[in-house]
Amino acid sequence: MIIHCSQCDNGVHPSCLDMSTELLNVIKKYPWQCMECKTCIICGQPHHEEEMMFCDQCDRGYHTFCVGLGSIPSGHWICDCCQNIPSTQRKRVRRSKNNKVV
């Protein structure tokens, strides 16, 4: 199976991104963006990549300053959109924009 970016239409295998089945099911429900096209859900901008973080449940991008955080939190982070989903379904590894595990 290949998933496609809603912006550039590039395709990627979910396994190459280390996506769980649960995360794959979630990203199929919205216009998913690849790491190169990822924008902040709140401000819509791709800038300040070093301050971009991704929800462990849905993979949407958020700037730390757009959600009121001073820095990217250690461990996992769940956005407000996903807060009502049981923690047993949450992904434990979070990637920054440059694909580093944080």
N, C-alpha and C positions, 0 to 999 in steps of 0.2 A: 504494500500500500504506500502511496505517496500523498503527502499533503502539499497544498499550494498556497503561497502567500497571496493575500487579497490585493496587495499593492503591485508587486512585480511579477506575479504568477510563477515565480521559480518554485520548483518542486523539491521536496526532500523526504527521505524516509524518516518516519517518527523515531525509529530505533537509532538512527544516526544522531539524533538530538537527545537520546536517552529519555524519551517521553513515555510515561506510563500509559496503560490502557485507559485509565480514568481521565488523565489529562487530554489524551487524544479525543475522547468522547466530548469533553468540554469545548475544546477548540473548534470542533465541527459545528458548534452552535452560534458562532459569531465570525466576523471577518478577520481571521487570524493574520498576523504579520510576522514575517521572518525577522531574524536578528538585524539584518541590514536595513529593513524598512520600519522597524518598531518605533512607534511614537508613544508619547505619554497620553493615556486615556483622558486625563483631566485637561491639559493645555493643548494637546494635539501636536506638540513639537518634538522633533527627534534630537534636538540639541542637548548638551550637557550629558553625554553618554555616561560619564563617570558617576553621575548621580541618578542614573536610570536603574530601577529594580523591577523585578518581575514577580507577579503573584505566583505562589507555588501551586495554587489550585487551577488557575485559568491561563497563565502565561501572558496576561496583559501587562503592558509597561506603564510604569509610574515614576515620575521624578520624586525624589525624597522630599524636596521642598514643596511640591504640589500636594502632598498628603500630610505636611506638617512635621516631617522628620528631619533631624539634623544630619543624619548619615544613614547608609544602608544598614539595616539591623543584621546582627549575626543570627545564624539559624534560619528557620523558615519564616516567611512573611505571607500573610493572607490579606488580600484587599477587602474593602468594605462590601463589594459585590458578592464575594464568596463567603463572608463570615457565617452565614446560616447553614453551610454545608458541614456535615459531621467530620471531625478531625481524622477519622479512620480513612477517609478518602483523599486526604491531602498529601501532596508530594513532599518529600523531605529535603530534596536537594534543590537549591536555588542557583540560577545562573545569572551573572551580570551580563551587560550588553556585549562585552568582549568574550563571552562564553566561559568565564572563570567561575568555578564553584565558590560560592560565598556562604 
